[in-house]
Amino acid sequence: MFNDIGGFELIALVILAVLIFGPDKLPKVIQDVSSFIRKIRAFSESAKHDIREELGPEFKDFEFEDLNPKKFIRKQLDAHGDDLGIDEIRNGFNLKKEMAEVTDAVNSHASETSASSSASSSTSSKPSLTKGPDLEKKPAEPERPPFDADAT
């Protein structure tokens, strides 16, 4: 229940409880709180028992913890083992390897392009004419559809 409370925090809570309730009333408060917790646990166990009886014998092995989505999925995956091929999918998808391959391809293409451009510039004194967009030309504006007042 208190898995995430450390020793220092527990000591701080005890000191705080002594300061709030005082050393006289503290044992009575602890007793009242523990009896309240026992009553709540007994009530929840009886409610679970009643629900199991109402569900019938087909749900004899039903656990309420299975209603937690994480635990339910984990239980279903464990029951099927590796029938779903999750390990195969996980091992088949290696992002670092894929990125390294793409980087190598880009670097080799860039080095080929720079080598061919430097070779062509050294052999001819004329600038190479490549087909591409004319940057001095203004791009044509897209044609707007007609405005229809009835459609709006």
C-alpha positions in Angstrom: 0.0 0.0 0.0 2.8 2.4 0.9 5.4 1.2 -1.6 6.6 4.7 -2.6 7.0 6.1 0.9 10.6 6.2 2.2 11.9 6.1 5.7 12.4 9.9 6.0 8.8 10.5 4.8 7.4 8.0 7.3 9.3 9.6 10.1 8.0 13.0 9.0 4.4 11.7 9.0 4.8 10.2 12.5 6.1 13.6 13.8 3.3 15.4 12.1 0.7 13.1 13.6 2.2 13.6 17.1 2.1 17.3 16.6 -1.5 17.4 15.3 -3.1 14.9 17.7 -0.7 15.0 20.6 0.8 12.0 22.4 -2.4 11.5 24.4 -4.9 11.0 21.6 -2.5 9.4 19.0 -3.1 5.8 20.1 -6.9 6.2 20.0 -6.7 7.9 16.5 -4.5 5.0 15.2 -6.9 2.5 16.6 -9.9 4.2 15.0 -8.3 4.5 11.6 -7.2 0.9 11.6 -10.7 -0.3 12.6 -12.1 1.9 9.8 -9.8 0.4 7.3 -10.7 -3.2 8.5 -14.4 -2.4 8.0 -13.8 -1.1 4.5 -11.8 -4.2 3.6 -14.5 -6.5 5.0 -17.2 -4.6 3.1 -15.2 -4.8 -0.2 -14.5 -8.5 0.3 -18.2 -9.2 0.9 -19.2 -7.2 -2.1 -16.7 -9.2 -4.3 -18.0 -12.4 -2.9 -21.6 -11.4 -3.6 -20.7 -10.4 -7.2 -18.9 -13.7 -7.8 -22.0 -15.6 -6.5 -24.3 -13.6 -8.8 -22.1 -14.1 -11.9 -22.4 -17.9 -11.6 -20.0 -20.8 -12.0 -18.7 -19.7 -15.4 -16.9 -16.8 -13.8 -15.4 -18.8 -10.9 -11.8 -17.8 -11.8 -12.8 -14.1 -12.4 -10.4 -11.6 -10.7 -11.4 -8.0 -10.1 -7.8 -6.9 -10.8 -8.3 -8.0 -14.4 -10.6 -5.0 -14.9 -7.4 -2.9 -14.8 -6.7 -2.5 -18.6 -2.9 -2.8 -18.2 -3.2 -6.0 -16.2 -5.9 -7.4 -18.5 -3.7 -6.9 -21.6 -0.6 -8.3 -19.9 -2.6 -11.4 -18.8 -3.9 -12.0 -22.3 -0.5 -11.6 -23.8 1.0 -14.0 -21.3 -1.7 -16.5 -21.9 -1.1 -16.6 -25.6 2.7 -16.6 -25.3 4.4 -15.6 -28.5 1.6 -16.7 -30.7 1.0 -13.1 -31.8 4.6 -12.7 -33.1 5.3 -9.6 -31.0 9.0 -10.6 -30.5 9.3 -11.0 -34.3 7.9 -7.6 -34.9 10.0 -6.0 -32.2 13.2 -7.6 -33.6 12.3 -6.9 -37.2 12.0 -3.2 -36.7 15.4 -1.7 -36.0 15.1 2.1 -36.3 18.9 2.7 -35.8 19.7 0.3 -38.7 17.1 1.9 -41.0 18.3 5.4 -40.2 21.9 4.3 -40.9 21.0 2.9 -44.2 19.1 6.1 -45.2 22.0 8.2 -44.1 24.5 6.1 -46.1 22.3 6.4 -49.2 22.0 10.1 -48.9 25.7 10.6 -48.3 26.7 8.4 -51.3 24.2 10.2 -53.5 25.5 13.6 -52.4 29.1 12.6 -53.0 28.2 11.3 -56.5 26.4 14.5 -57.3 29.3 16.7 -56.1 31.8 14.6 -58.0 29.9 14.8 -61.3 29.3 18.6 -60.9 33.0 19.2 -60.2 34.0 17.1 -63.1 31.7 18.9 -65.5 32.8 22.3 -64.3 36.5 21.5 -64.8 36.0 20.1 -68.3 33.9 23.0 -69.7 34.2 26.7 -69.2 30.5 27.2 -69.9 28.1 27.0 -66.9 26.0 24.0 -66.9 22.4 24.5 -67.9 20.1 22.4 -65.8 16.4 22.3 -66.1 14.7 23.8 -63.1 12.3 26.5 -62.0 13.0 30.0 -63.3 13.4 31.9 -60.1 13.1 35.3 -61.8 9.7 34.5 -63.2 6.7 35.2 -61.0 4.6 32.0 -60.3 1.2 32.0 -61.8 -1.6 32.6 -59.3 -4.0 29.7 -58.9 -7.4 30.1 -60.5 -10.1 30.7 -57.9 -13.4 28.8 -58.2 -16.4 31.0 -58.8 -18.2 32.4 -55.7 -21.6 30.8 -55.1 -23.6 32.9 -52.7 -26.4 30.2 -52.5 -23.9 27.6 -51.3 -22.9 29.5 -48.2 
